[in-house]
Amino acid sequence: MKIVICDHKESLDRDVAAEINLFKQQLGQETEVIIHEYNGDNQALNAVVDDADGIMTSYVAFTDEMISACRRLKGISINATGYNFIDLHAASRNDVQVAVIAEYCTQEVSEHAMTLGLAVARNIKAYGRSIEQKRKYAFNCVSGMFRLEGSTFGIMGLGKIGQAVARKAQGFGMKVVAFSPSCPASVAEGLGITLVDKERLLKESHFICLTMSLNAGNMNILDREAFAKMEQRPIVINVSRGQMIDEQALVEALDNNLIFGAGLDVLVEESDAYIANSPLVGRDNVIITPHAAFYSDFSMQENQRIGVSNLVNILNGNLNDVTRIVSS
């Protein structure tokens, strides 16, 4: 039995030894577990996974060609909730089960979303710069602050994370509206949330928070047209996927004062080289975190435990015990 744990360098900066031990405990000490640091070289990756029975990754993309070339592959376990980087059609065609972690960081992500929104609303970055860089102790070095209580918090995507964000926003006395075509009206009503169409959410919201799963229908859901419909000069929060926002349109909206600011945990591209030249960096009203909304000591332990368990269950044929299979 051969398992390959492959990820980018930063994603492998975790207790990988714990995952190796879990695999060996559950599959047998003779199980071969290979760690592969992916640097963009697909040929090198193909050579490692060619005879793998199982693969575990967080963000490494697997194309049709790569999946089809694997001779023994039975399962791919994604130790994350997103899976848009895996060719699911190729996986299904090759009888490869693809599993994701259904739940491990809802609280962390929802807390992070609120933290970003509140920090932008209260001009925390601008105040910090004023004190630390300018040595200026003045409350009125910023303007345009508004009261949170009574404002409207718009959520795009009312799944587990969206619902957790909604409860927190309600705790601040905000009215919550949501655009979520797949959410039953009874669920929203039970949470005291008003379901609205996208246009109404864009028009009425003082906060717009993206918590949707990325798909072909919502890529660039916030584009120039969407920003033009925002009448309340809202704060945009994204803890979902960077591809949901047209970043050039976001820059223009910031430059033209169409929005108050933005709190972004995800970008279209997430690398040192990309942020080095991003026009979003260096703005007092934009806070960017490095795709860290999921992160806490507890969530990381859960991530590893569930990710390993999913792959073990696939390899043992216990598909009913996998948290979520996304390949059909």
N, C-alpha and C positions, 0 to 999 in steps of 0.2 A: 504494500500500500504506500503510495507516494502522495504527499500533500505539499502544495506550493503556496506559501504566503508571500504575495507580491504587492508592493506598494511603492509610492514615491518616497523619497528619503524622509521628508517631514512626517509622513504618515507612519513610518516605521519607528519613529522616535517614541516608542511605547514599550511596555514590558512584554516583548515578543516571546521571551522565555516562558512566560506563564501560558501562552497559547500553545507552545510546543509541548509543555508538560500535560496540558489538558488533552491534546490530541493523542499523546502516547498513553495516557491513563485510560482513555475511552476506546481507542482503536488497537492498542497493543504497543508494547515497548519497541517492537521491531519496525513500527511505522516510520518511514523516512519523511522528515519534515524539512523542506528547503526554504530558506529565506532569500527572496530575490528583490534587490533594490532596483526599481524601474527608473530608467533615465531617458525614456523616449525611444530606446532601441528595441523595436518590435522583434527583430531577428533574434536578438539575445533572449528575449522573453519566450519566444516560440521554442527555442532550444531547451529551455528549462521546463516548460509545461507540456511538451510534446507527449510525454508518457505519464503525466500526472493523473491520478484518480480524482483528486479534488483540488480546487483553488479557492483561496480566501483573499479578498482584496477590499479596499475601501473606495478607491477612485480610479484604478487602472482600467482603461477601456479595452474591451474584448470585441473584436469585429467578427464578421462572418468567417473571413479567411482564417483568423486565429483560432476560433472555436472549432471549425471544421478540420483543422490540422491536428487537433489533439486526438490521439488514438484511443485513449482509455478514459477520457474525462466523463465523469458521472454528475458532478455538481460544482457550482460556483456559489460560494457564500459571500455575500456582501455585508461587511460589518458596518453598515450604515442603513439609512432608510431610503435613500435615493438610488436609482438604478438606470438612469437614462443613458449611461455610457456602455451598457451591455446590449449586444444585438440579440434580443429575445427571440426573434424569428429563427435565427441561426441556432440558438440553444435548443429550441423546441424541435427543430428539424433533426438535430443530432442527439436527441434524447438526453439533453443536459438540463438538469434541474437548476434553476437560479433562485436563491433564497435571499431575502432581506430581513433586517431586524425590524419588526413591526413597532416595537416600543422599547426605548431605553433612555431617551433624553427629552421627553416632552416638557418636563418642568424646566430643565436647563434652557431649552430653546425659547420657551415662552417668557421666562425671566429675562433672557438676553434681549428679546424683542422689546419688552417694556423698558429695559435699561437704556437701549439705544434711543427709543422715542423720548423718554424723560430727559436724557442727557442733552439731546438736541433742543427740546422744548425749553429747558432751563439754561441753555447756553453754557453748559459746563465747560466745553472745550475753550470757548472764548474767554471765560473767566479764568480758567487755568493758565492760558497763555498770557493774559494781562498781568497776573500775579507773578508767574514764574519767569517770563521773558522780559516784561516791561517793568516789573516791580511796581505795578500800579494797583492800589487797593481801592477800587471804586465800583459800586454796584451799577452805576449808570453808564458803564462803558459799552453796554449792549442796549438794544432796543427791540420793540416788537413782541415782548413776552406776553403770553396769554395764560389765562387760568385754565387748568385742566378740567376741573369739575364743570359739568354742563356742556363740554365739547363733545364732538362726535368722533368716535373711533371706528374707522372702516377696516374690515378684515376681508381679504380676498383668499378664500379657502377655509372652510369651517370644519376641518378634520380635527384630530386630537390636539394638535398644536394650536390651531386657530381657536378652538374652544377654550383651551387653557389661557391663551392671550386674552380672550374675551372676558373671562372671569376676573382676571387681574385688572383689566381696564375698567370694568364695572366697579371694582373696589376703590378706584379713584373718582367715582361719581360720574364717569363718562357714559354717554349713550353709545351702544354698540350696534352697528349695522354690518351686514355681511353680504358679499356676493359669492355664492357657492352653489352652482347649479345642481350638484349631486347631493346636497344636504337636504334631508327631509324637513319639511316645514315644522313638523312636530318637535324635532330636535332643537331647532332654533327657538321655537316658542318656549320650550321647556327651560331654556337658558336665558330667556328674556332678551333675545336678539331679534332684530328685524331683518328679514331677508329682503334684499333690494336688487335691482339690476345694476350692471356695471356703471351705467351712465349716472344713475342717482348717487351711487357710492362716490364716484369721482367728484360730483357736484357738491355734496353735502359734508364730506369728511374733513376733519381737521388733522387726522392721522390716517394714513393708508398703509396697512401692514400686509405684506405678501407672505402667506403661509401655504400656498398651493404646491402640489407636486407638479413638477415640470412635465409638460407634454406638448405635442405639436400645436395644439390649439391655444396655448397661453404663452408661447414664446413672444417676447416683446409686448406683453400685455399692457405695459406702461410705455407707450411710444409718444411721438409728438402730438398726435391727436388726443391721446388720453391726458397728457399734461395740460393741453389747451382747455380741457373741460373742468379742470380743478379750480373751483371758484373760491375756496376757503384758504388758499395758500397753505396747503397741508404739509405735514412732515411725512416723508416717505420712508418706510421701514422695510427692509428685505432680509428675511432669515430663511429664504427658500432656495432659489437658484439664481445666479447672476443673469442668466439668459432671459429672465422674465422682464428685465428692464433694458430698453434701448439706451445705452449709456451716453451716447452723443445727445440724445433728446433730453436726458437727465441733466447733463451739463448745461444745455441751452435753457432749460427750465430754471436752473439755479442762477445762471447769468442774467436772465430776464425777470427774476424775482417772482416767478410763477409759484414757487413753493418756498416754504420757510427753511427747509433743510432736509437732510437725509441721514438715516442711520443704516449702514450697509454691512452685513456680515458676509456677503457673497458678492463676487464680481464676475463679469463675463469671462475673464481669465484671472487665475489666482496664482501669481508668481511674483518674485522680487523684481524681475525685469519689467513686468507689466505695471506694477504700481510706481516704479521709478519714473515713468513718463505719463502717468494718469492725470488728467486735468481735474479729477475729483479729489486728489490729495492736496493738502495744504489749505483747505477751506475751514474757517471757523464753524460753519454750519453743516459740515459733513463729518460724520464719525464713521470710520471704517475699522472693522475688526477682521482678523484673518480666518474666516470660516470657523469660528470658535464657539458658536452658540451652543453646540452640543456638549461642550467640555466641562467635566467636573471629575474628581477622582471616582465618585460613585458611578457615573455614567460610563466611564472608560472600562471599569470592571465588568459592568453589565454588558457592554458592547462586546468585549472579548469572550465572555462566557456564552452569550447567545450565539455569536458568530460561529464559534467552534461547535456548539451543540447542533446548530442547523446543518453544518456540513457532515458531522458524524451521523445524524439521523438520515440524511440523504444517502450516504454511503452504505448504511445498514438497512436501507429500504423502509425506514419508518417515516414516511412522508407526512403522516397525520400529526407527527410531533414537531414538524418544522413550523416556525412562527408564521412565515408567510412565503409562499412560492409565487413568483411573478411570471415565470415562463409557463406557457400553456401547452 
